[in-house]
């Protein structure tokens, strides 16, 4: 212990004496560890932490696959879920939910507002193990459908059955925000949409239902309601429920998958529509499915930041080699008076540990600021973003990283320095023999460092090309100068009264100054909503039920295509005369037109569509619709993906209010008319709140968020890596100049010119850079499969990108080589020879 304390004291004195070296080394380590800890906080929160549910490893998400229509992640019909519950023996429970929607809430002495409401089967919270802080959980009877209304036959003898209220549970955050944490909220009745809801409980803080981002199931919910479902009479062919299951203890995923496929086979054998669609059931672990989309980009970022740490360690290792070389005489003397090799190694490792410890503490401080920066940049689709923080796992990772840096940059230089050559020291009268002896090690380290930097720069170049490509993609609409908002009128209105109110809204908004177009849709491109419908040509569908494909299903008001500046290719778009509940006219996009009627004009032709309206026992399977126009395809799910073909229906045919997202095109900034829009609607109905008032470009930004996030972070890492590589190359060449001082002096005595000396040193830098480029290029090409998963429209082997990066890298190398080369060229030969 005594000698250990002496080692620490000696390390402190040595590092304080060489303050410049200490500051540079600690800064490098802190930057590397800080960046690593910041990104690891995302890896930990999103990929490593268990889901906040009871026994999350037993939770699965179940999806339908319509393989004949190339449709994945398809929801189940309500009767299908009943069959799954009855037939599946591998599960402790199967629960379902509908996608969250907007509903107006009022009647509780608070201001009317639109809140996000999600309907679930009553067993959902029990299945997940959610904690109810106040009140009670859902009960099975909360999901019992209300009794049927009185029929015409008994209307004169019995009154209509009273409306059964929806049973609701509040999230903790909404309870605190709207009701101030008032416990008397339990048992309160509130107006919700067109009906009444009874609040029976409040969830514990922090609960959220996590679902894969691609499904559009937003975890930001204010109120949960018990879905009143009739499993016996609901439509068999309408997919609506997203399903979560809990495996029984000891049941493997493989066994559950086999059982689910057996259920799918039974459904195919009993229901022709499911056979024609080739329905299968996929069982996926819930933790895996939630992060499936984001895992590649997060791992790519973590790999990039590990490269940054390795580059920092390489730089520090080079500094340690040079630092040890300058102490060569000291180490020789200590060895000569009896210092063992292990004693010298221990002393050097103590200094490395001291540097790593200080760098680790500073890195943790930098990581705290880095996490705040990441939370600002992070895309909203990133699951569990709110749980990103510096916790015990991040601290343990930081400590482990600091120890690893000791091993990476401390061990080899320490062992190299612990073998001083006494004869070499006595033979050389000037200079530092250690500088000559460590040349191969320094060169190997700098080549490795340059190679890692090249990989990062190449990654950034490819991401930048992807981002530029996205900027030039034509999504099929113009999102600029468009304000969007959700309008859900509260209270119970008849369909005619609601349609009349919406017409008034349309007229008022069109009359506002600067407004160029007004319409509404459900869903709107890139808003996260996804709905689809089976279709086939009349001839093919009648002859072969398996000919049906799946298309995106959109409900729009007249003027929609004009407001979004979507190009009309053939025919016409909807007019007010089309906006009735009896029309059968549709507009299709050019993708569907090419599939259904290749080489022909679709205008005037008919399509068969299925499940357009709720299916009663005697409802027709197919609906016939007439095509009146063809428009340019709109990218709906993502700017980066073309997506599926689309069919557009006019709002009134589906039902007044079925297009809740309104769009207002202006001749100026969209937010400038937001106040006027609110006032216009408030004048019509003070109790009608608006929600999600924002420019449509916000949807585009959200869609491009993951690519922008990855590009910016890799760009930052690449910039830091390039700077570190330049510093490392500068340090190596400076050492080369010191090593070759006498040689340079002799060259100049025998006639070497200053430009010749300049070229000599720059050539050395370019030689090392060339080796780094070769190694980096090989590594970048080896990682092309990894990069492919996060790139858009750009090949991971894009020659133009690699060509530009090579030129940029050589330019950095030239700049880093210039300063030591210039110093060498300005040496005075007589001074150089005398010094040596």
Buried (B, 14 or more C-beta within 10 A) or exposed (E): EEEEEEBBEEBBEBBEEBEEBBEBBBBBBBBBBBBBBBBBBBBBBBBEBEBBBBBBEBBBBBBBBBEBBEBEBBBBBBBBBBBBBEEBEBBEBBBBBBBBBBBBBBBBEEEBBBBBBBBBBBBBBBBBEBBBBBBEBBBEEBBBBEEEEBEEEEEEEEEEEEEBBBBBBBBBBBBBEBBEEEEEBBEBEBBBBBEBBBBBBBBEEEBBBBBBBBBBBBBEBBBBBBBBBBBEEBBBBBBBBBBBBBBBEEBEBEBBBEBBBEBBBEBBEEBEBBBBBBBBBBBBBBBEBBBEBBBBBBBBBBBBBBBBBBBBBBBBBBBBBBBBBBBBBEBBEBBEEEBEEEBBBBBBBBBBBBBBBBBBBBBBBBBBEBBEBBBEEBBBBBBBBEBBEBBEBBBEBBBEBBBBBBEBBBBBBBBBBBEBBEEBBEEBEEBBBBBBBBBEBBBBBBBBBBBBBBBBBBBBBBBBBBBEBBEEBEBBBBBBBBBBBBBBBBBEBEEEEBBEBBBBBBEBBBEBEBBBBBBBBBBBBBBBBBBBBBBBBBEBBEEEBBBBBBBBBBBBBBBBBBBBBBEBBBBBBBEEEBBEBEBBBBBBBBBBBBBBBEEEEBBEBBBBBBBBEEBEEEEEEBBEBEBBBBBBBBBBBBBBEBBBBBBBBBBBBBBBBBBBBBBBBBEEEBEEBBEBBBEBBEEEBEBBBBBEBBBBBBBBBBBBBBBBBBBBBBBBBBEBBBBBBBBBBBBBBBBBBBBBBBEBBBBBEEEBEEEEBBBBBBEBBBBBBBBBBBBBBEBBBEBBEBBBEBBBEBBBEBEEBBEBBBEBBBEBBBEBBBBBBBBBBEBEBEEBBEBB
